Every structure is written in structure tokens, then in C-alpha cells.
Amino acid sequence: MSKKQVKEELEQDVLLETFSKAQSFYDQNKNTVIGAAIAAIILIGGSVGYYYYAEAQENEAQELMGQASQAYLQGNYEEALTGSDANFTVGFKQIINNYGMTDAANLARYYAAVSSFKLGNNQEALKYIENYEVPEGIMGVGPLSFHAVIHTELGNHAKAAKLYVKAAEWDVNDSTTPYNYLEAANAFHDAGNAEKAQQYAQKIVDEYDDSDQATEAQQLLGMLATK
């Protein structure tokens, strides 16, 4: 018998043995195998279904955001929040409650926070901004600063100061960074933390001496030095 024939016979034996083991396993675990296959099909089908469902939810929420945003831009913050029965529109609250997992709902949380703040409802504003997912880069600086403003209005100066520092370092640049460092220094000062106030005021003088905030930072340092 040639080496080629021997090799073919050995390969066939291995294949037959493997098939036999697989057949035996299937016979012994038939229900489990079928169940696993069905589960895999359901999982794949569910993932595809959820994708289309999520896309439809996002589109609906974005469309509703247009209505609420119109009221917001007109300064009608109450209607922006809750909608209008007369105009058949919904507000940011309904979008958040009904489309909570969408990007539109996340943005609605920010606008709901601003609207509530404008209406003097600082605790409600805080609730919305705390659930807002801050975007990366320069677009996240404003919301972080605004979060600090709410805490300042509530008298939480230490929390405000930390948020101003976070805003300053969220996207480092020559404009928003020194501005938020100065706000942080002032907030730390209001919180009674002179050491931190000095630290961030000095940071502006050392690293952003050409900024609009440098003069005020120097004045703060001078005031702190006399205490």
C-alpha cells in the first residue's frame, strides 16, 4: 500500500471518529443543542430588532426635540419643559421620560436643566444636569460650567469649585480654561479654602498671563496675601 493510500485511510478514520463522537454527543444532548441553537437565533434576531427599534426611537425623539427647542429659543421655558396642549407639542420632560436611552433625550436633560434654572427651580435643574452625559471636547465645557453655576446658586461652593476645575481641564485652551480656573478660585474662596483659591489663581498668572482673567487673578492673590 502506498504512503498516499495509508494517509488517506488514516484521515478518513479520523474524520469518521470525529463524526461519530459528534453524532453521539448530539444524541445524548439533543435538547440542549437545539435549545442553544434556538437561543442563538433569538439573540441575533433580538439584536437586529433592537437596532431598528432604537433607530426609530431616536428619530421620533429628534423630531419632538424640534418642537420643544422652538419654545426654548423663544424663552418660553415652561412650555419647553412640559409642552403645550393647545399647540399639541411635548416638552423636554416627556422626551426624557419616553425616550430615555436616546441621544435626543440626553440633550433634552441639558435643556431641561437650563429651563428649570431659568424658572428658578434650582433643585430640579440640578437633577437634570446630574443625569446629563457630558460630551467630550469643547462642547462639554459649557454644561460643566453650568453645573457649577447651579451649585453656586444653591450655596454649594466647594462642589462648584471642583466642577469649575473639571470644566477648565475638560478641553484645555486659552479661552475657557483660564475663565473656569478663575471661577474655581473664586468658588474655593467662597468655600473658605484659601489654599485652593490661591493655587488656581496662581495657575492663571503663571500659565495664562495674557488672558482676560490674569488681572483679576492677581487681584485675588493680593487679597489672599493680606489675610
Buried (B, 14 or more C-beta within 10 A) or exposed (E): EEEEEEEEEEEEEEEEEEEEEEEEEEEEEEEEEEEEEEEEEEEEEEEEEEEEEEEEBBEBBBEBBEBBBBBBEEEBBBBBBBBBEEEEBBBBBBBBEBBBEBBBBBBBBBBBBBBBBBBEBBEBBBBBBEBBEBBEEEEBBBBBBBBBBBBBBBEBBBBBBBBBBBBBBBBEEEBBBBBBBBBBBBBBBBBEBEEBBBBBBBBBBEBBEEBEBBEBBBEBBEEBEEE
